[in-house]
């Protein structure tokens, strides 16, 4: 399996996030991607290649142009107002307030974000552009006939909505890749999100579309971040009615219950008739993850890969979460090895 990777991910290096009411060291760090890459090479998964440059037009196929422009200029505006330290928002739009884009950078941060856990740094925009290129290169490989490819993206992407960021995510790499697969000929595409947290951004982007099925297994939003999307009754709207499927699961879910939900999801994908599959590959379902509460073990991840291979679809894996950094490489690559063994 070919892995696509860019060193530019390390340009995004947030120092702190708001967690449990305190500013703490960011859980989403450059070391995560480095450890996954190390495991890819250690097991001989396959060649590692750099991404091609695609520009911002494919990004704007799923993200609002004004949002992309905001991210491009946010750091410079922040430094001019405050200084060269990480930018975090402190105020957000609530029901009853007007959606008017402020002129001031602090207002813009609140307008275009939904949490205080996602710092913008000096290199954030370069890193997220590179991550989009990584995902697009992976999609290109799959469109050209690769059975499977791995886009080792960082920062992750599945929490990024069409016009806002949060959850460590700025550009929605999986959604960008799915749209690219549609644009290069796939009539129907599925995005399957197996991260511990709901892919609220991906759902938002495709919720009114019937050509992209979004399926997510995740912690129940009545208990867990991002809280306000991911319920089972969210099935799509308009042309997208029936093309959104959520599987919320309670704290403490182990592999037996989790894999039963995946079985059901895979049947749903097969019935949809997808021609390509994009997997939002989060391994924060691991029992040792510091910010998650599922109970999957390292031995479960190759089994997951084998289950995904059973769909017999061209498959792009896009890296998302996983914050037990010592285990992230073994767990993420375990999924890929399981897929390869069963393909």
C-alpha positions as CSV (number, residue, x, y, z in Angstrom):
1,X,0.0,0.0,0.0
2,X,1.3,3.4,-0.9
3,X,1.5,6.0,1.9
4,X,1.3,9.7,1.0
5,X,3.0,12.0,3.6
6,X,4.3,15.5,3.9
7,X,6.8,16.9,6.4
8,X,4.9,20.2,6.3
9,X,2.5,18.8,8.9
10,X,5.0,19.7,11.6
11,X,4.6,23.4,10.7
12,X,1.4,23.2,12.7
13,X,2.5,22.8,16.4
14,X,0.0,24.2,18.9
15,X,1.3,24.8,22.3
16,X,-1.9,24.6,24.4
17,X,-5.6,23.9,24.2
18,X,-8.5,24.5,26.6
19,X,-9.4,21.1,28.2
20,X,-11.3,20.3,31.4
21,X,-11.3,24.0,32.2
22,X,-7.5,24.3,32.0
23,X,-5.0,25.3,29.4
24,X,-3.0,22.1,28.8
25,X,-0.4,20.9,26.3
26,X,-2.0,20.1,23.0
27,X,-3.0,16.4,22.6
28,X,-2.8,16.8,18.8
29,X,1.0,17.1,18.2
30,X,3.5,16.5,15.4
31,X,4.8,13.4,17.1
32,X,1.6,11.6,16.2
33,X,2.3,11.6,12.5
34,X,6.0,10.8,13.0
35,X,5.1,7.7,15.0
36,X,2.6,6.5,12.4
37,X,5.2,7.1,9.6
38,X,7.8,5.2,11.6
39,X,5.5,2.2,11.9
40,X,4.7,2.3,8.2
41,X,8.4,2.0,7.3
42,X,9.1,-0.5,10.1
43,X,6.6,-3.1,8.8
44,X,7.4,-2.4,5.2
45,X,3.8,-1.4,4.3
46,X,4.9,0.0,1.0
47,X,6.4,3.1,-0.6
48,X,6.1,6.5,1.0
49,X,5.6,9.3,-1.5
50,X,5.2,13.1,-1.2
51,X,2.0,14.8,-2.3
52,X,1.4,16.6,-5.5
53,X,0.3,20.2,-5.4
54,X,-3.4,20.7,-6.3
55,X,-3.9,24.4,-5.2
56,X,-7.0,25.5,-3.3
57,X,-9.7,24.9,-6.0
58,X,-10.4,21.3,-4.8
59,X,-10.5,22.6,-1.2
60,X,-13.2,25.2,-2.2
61,X,-15.3,22.4,-3.7
62,X,-16.2,21.6,-0.1
63,X,-15.3,24.6,2.0
64,X,-16.7,28.1,1.6
65,X,-14.2,30.5,-0.1
66,X,-14.5,33.1,2.6
67,X,-13.6,30.5,5.2
68,X,-10.5,29.4,3.2
69,X,-9.5,33.1,2.9
70,X,-9.9,33.6,6.6
71,X,-7.6,30.7,7.4
72,X,-5.0,32.0,4.9
73,X,-4.8,35.4,6.7
74,X,-5.7,34.5,10.3
75,X,-2.2,34.2,11.6
76,X,-1.0,37.5,10.2
77,X,-4.1,39.3,11.5
78,X,-3.6,37.7,15.0
79,X,0.1,38.7,15.2
80,X,-0.7,42.3,14.1
81,X,-3.3,42.6,16.9
82,X,-1.8,40.4,19.7
83,X,1.7,39.1,19.0
84,X,3.4,35.9,17.8
85,X,1.7,33.3,20.0
86,X,-1.0,30.8,19.4
87,X,-4.4,32.2,18.4
88,X,-7.4,30.8,20.3
89,X,-11.0,32.2,20.2
90,X,-12.9,33.2,23.3
91,X,-16.4,34.1,22.1
92,X,-18.9,32.4,19.8
93,X,-22.3,33.0,18.1
94,X,-25.2,31.8,20.2
95,X,-28.9,31.4,19.2
96,X,-30.4,34.8,18.7
97,X,-27.2,36.5,17.6
98,X,-26.6,37.6,14.0
99,X,-24.2,35.9,11.6
100,X,-22.2,39.0,10.5
101,X,-18.5,38.5,9.9
102,X,-16.6,40.9,12.3
103,X,-13.7,43.0,11.2
104,X,-11.6,42.2,14.3
105,X,-9.6,39.0,14.4
106,X,-11.0,38.0,17.8
107,X,-14.5,38.1,16.4
108,X,-13.5,36.3,13.2
109,X,-12.0,33.5,15.3
110,X,-15.3,33.0,17.0
111,X,-17.3,33.3,13.8
112,X,-15.3,30.6,12.0
113,X,-14.7,28.1,14.9
114,X,-16.6,26.1,17.5
115,X,-14.1,25.4,20.3
116,X,-11.1,26.6,22.1
117,X,-9.1,23.4,21.6
118,X,-7.8,24.2,18.1
119,X,-5.0,26.8,18.1
120,X,-3.9,28.6,14.9
121,X,-0.1,28.9,14.8
122,X,2.5,30.4,12.5
123,X,2.6,27.3,10.2
124,X,-1.1,26.2,10.4
125,X,-2.2,27.3,7.0
126,X,0.9,25.7,5.3
127,X,0.3,22.5,7.2
128,X,-3.4,22.2,6.4
129,X,-2.8,23.0,2.7
130,X,-0.2,20.2,2.6
131,X,-2.7,17.8,4.4
132,X,-5.3,18.5,1.7
133,X,-2.7,17.8,-1.0
134,X,-1.9,14.5,0.8
135,X,-5.6,13.5,0.8
136,X,-6.0,14.6,-2.9
137,X,-2.9,12.6,-3.9
138,X,-4.3,9.5,-2.2
139,X,-7.6,10.0,-3.9
140,X,-5.8,10.3,-7.2
141,X,-4.0,7.0,-6.6
142,X,-7.3,5.2,-5.9
143,X,-9.0,6.8,-8.9
144,X,-6.1,5.5,-11.0
145,X,-6.6,1.9,-9.9
146,X,-4.9,1.4,-6.5
147,X,-6.9,-1.1,-4.4
148,X,-5.9,0.9,-1.3
149,X,-3.9,4.0,-0.3
150,X,-3.0,5.7,3.0
151,X,-3.1,9.5,3.2
152,X,-1.1,10.2,6.4
153,X,-2.8,13.6,7.0
154,X,-2.1,15.9,9.9
155,X,-3.8,18.0,11.1
156,X,-6.8,15.8,11.1
157,X,-10.0,17.0,9.3
158,X,-13.3,15.3,10.1
159,X,-14.5,18.0,12.5
160,X,-14.1,20.8,10.0
161,X,-17.4,22.0,8.6
162,X,-17.9,23.8,5.3
163,X,-17.2,27.1,7.0
164,X,-15.8,26.6,10.5
165,X,-13.0,24.7,12.3
166,X,-12.6,22.9,15.6
167,X,-11.6,19.6,17.1
168,X,-8.0,20.0,15.8
169,X,-9.4,20.2,12.3
170,X,-9.2,23.0,9.7
171,X,-9.7,21.5,6.2
172,X,-11.8,18.4,6.0
173,X,-9.3,16.1,4.3
174,X,-11.7,13.1,3.9
175,X,-14.5,15.3,2.4
176,X,-12.0,16.9,0.0
177,X,-10.9,13.5,-1.1
178,X,-14.4,12.2,-1.5
179,X,-15.4,15.2,-3.6
180,X,-12.3,14.6,-5.7
181,X,-13.3,11.0,-6.3
182,X,-16.7,12.2,-7.4
183,X,-15.1,14.8,-9.7
184,X,-12.9,12.1,-11.3
185,X,-15.7,9.8,-12.2
186,X,-17.1,7.9,-9.2
187,X,-20.9,8.2,-9.3
188,X,-21.3,7.3,-5.6
189,X,-18.8,7.6,-2.8
190,X,-19.0,6.6,0.8
191,X,-17.1,8.2,3.7
192,X,-16.9,5.8,6.7
193,X,-15.8,7.5,9.9
194,X,-14.4,5.1,12.5
195,X,-12.9,7.8,14.8
196,X,-14.1,7.8,18.4
197,X,-15.6,11.3,17.9
198,X,-18.4,12.0,15.4
199,X,-17.3,13.5,12.1
200,X,-19.6,16.4,12.4
201,X,-17.9,18.4,9.7
202,X,-18.1,15.7,7.2
203,X,-21.8,15.2,8.0
204,X,-22.4,19.0,7.6
205,X,-20.7,19.1,4.2
206,X,-22.6,16.2,2.6
207,X,-25.9,16.2,4.6
208,X,-28.1,17.4,1.7
209,X,-26.5,15.2,-1.0
210,X,-27.4,11.8,-2.2
211,X,-24.2,11.0,-4.0
212,X,-22.0,10.8,-0.9
213,X,-23.0,8.4,1.9
214,X,-21.7,9.4,5.3
215,X,-21.5,6.7,7.9
216,X,-20.1,7.3,11.4
217,X,-19.4,5.1,14.4
218,X,-18.7,7.2,17.5
219,X,-19.3,8.1,21.1
220,X,-22.9,9.1,21.8
221,X,-23.2,13.0,21.6
222,X,-25.3,13.1,24.7
223,X,-22.1,12.1,26.5
224,X,-19.2,13.2,24.3
225,X,-17.7,15.9,22.1
226,X,-18.7,17.4,19.7
227,X,-22.1,17.0,21.5
228,X,-24.4,18.8,19.0
229,X,-24.3,16.4,16.1
230,X,-24.1,12.6,15.6
231,X,-27.5,11.4,16.8
232,X,-29.1,8.4,15.2
233,X,-32.1,10.3,13.8
234,X,-29.9,12.5,11.6
235,X,-30.4,10.8,8.3
236,X,-29.9,13.6,5.7
237,X,-32.1,16.2,4.2
238,X,-33.5,16.9,0.7
239,X,-31.6,15.0,-1.9
240,X,-29.5,13.6,1.0
241,X,-32.3,11.9,2.9
242,X,-31.2,8.4,3.8
243,X,-27.5,9.1,2.9
244,X,-26.4,9.8,6.4
245,X,-26.1,7.1,9.0
246,X,-24.9,7.6,12.6
247,X,-24.1,4.8,15.1
248,X,-23.7,6.5,18.5
249,X,-22.3,4.2,21.2
250,X,-22.0,4.6,25.0
251,X,-18.9,5.1,27.1
252,X,-17.1,1.8,27.7
253,X,-18.0,0.2,24.4
254,X,-15.7,-2.7,23.6
255,X,-14.9,-4.5,20.4
256,X,-17.9,-6.9,20.4
257,X,-20.5,-4.1,20.4
258,X,-18.4,-1.8,18.2
259,X,-17.8,-4.4,15.6
260,X,-21.5,-5.3,15.5
261,X,-22.2,-1.7,14.7
262,X,-19.5,-1.8,12.0
263,X,-21.1,-5.0,10.5
264,X,-24.4,-3.1,10.2
265,X,-22.6,-0.1,8.7
266,X,-20.8,-2.2,6.1
267,X,-24.1,-3.7,5.0
268,X,-25.5,-0.2,4.6
269,X,-22.5,0.8,2.5
270,X,-22.9,-2.2,0.3
271,X,-26.6,-1.5,-0.3
272,X,-25.7,2.1,-1.2
273,X,-23.7,1.0,-4.2
274,X,-20.6,3.1,-3.6
275,X,-17.9,2.9,-6.2
276,X,-15.1,4.1,-3.8
277,X,-14.7,4.3,0.0
278,X,-12.9,7.0,2.0
279,X,-12.2,5.8,5.6
280,X,-11.7,8.5,8.3
281,X,-9.2,6.5,10.2
282,X,-9.2,7.5,13.8
283,X,-7.7,5.1,16.4
284,X,-8.8,7.0,19.5
285,X,-11.2,4.1,20.1
286,X,-8.2,2.5,21.8
287,X,-8.6,1.7,25.5
288,X,-5.5,3.7,26.4
289,X,-6.5,6.9,24.7
290,X,-6.3,9.9,27.1
291,X,-9.3,11.8,25.8
292,X,-11.6,8.9,24.8
293,X,-13.7,6.2,26.5
294,X,-14.0,3.2,24.3
295,X,-12.2,-0.1,25.0
296,X,-10.8,-1.4,21.8
297,X,-7.4,-3.2,22.0
298,X,-4.4,-3.3,19.7
299,X,-5.3,-6.8,18.4
300,X,-8.7,-5.5,17.2
301,X,-7.3,-3.1,14.6
302,X,-6.1,-5.6,12.0
303,X,-9.6,-7.3,12.3
304,X,-11.2,-3.9,11.5
305,X,-9.0,-3.7,8.4
306,X,-10.1,-7.1,7.3
307,X,-13.7,-6.2,7.7
308,X,-13.3,-3.1,5.6
309,X,-11.6,-5.1,2.9
310,X,-14.7,-7.2,2.7
311,X,-16.5,-4.4,0.8
312,X,-14.1,-5.0,-2.1
313,X,-14.0,-1.3,-2.9
314,X,-11.1,1.0,-3.9
315,X,-10.3,2.5,-0.5
316,X,-8.5,5.6,0.7
317,X,-7.6,5.7,4.4
318,X,-7.3,9.3,5.7
319,X,-5.7,9.7,9.1
320,X,-7.8,11.4,11.8
321,X,-7.5,11.0,15.6
322,X,-5.6,8.9,18.1
323,X,-3.9,10.5,21.1
324,X,-2.3,7.6,22.9
325,X,0.8,8.5,21.0
326,X,2.9,5.5,22.0
327,X,0.3,3.2,20.5
328,X,-0.9,5.2,17.5
329,X,1.5,3.8,15.0
330,X,0.8,0.2,15.8
331,X,-2.9,0.7,15.9
332,X,-3.3,2.8,12.7
333,X,-1.0,0.6,10.7
334,X,-2.6,-2.5,12.1
335,X,-5.8,-1.5,10.3
336,X,-3.9,-1.1,7.0
337,X,-2.1,-4.4,7.5
338,X,-5.4,-6.2,8.1
339,X,-6.9,-4.6,5.0
340,X,-3.9,-5.7,2.9
341,X,-4.0,-9.2,4.2
342,X,-7.7,-9.6,3.3
343,X,-7.7,-7.7,0.1
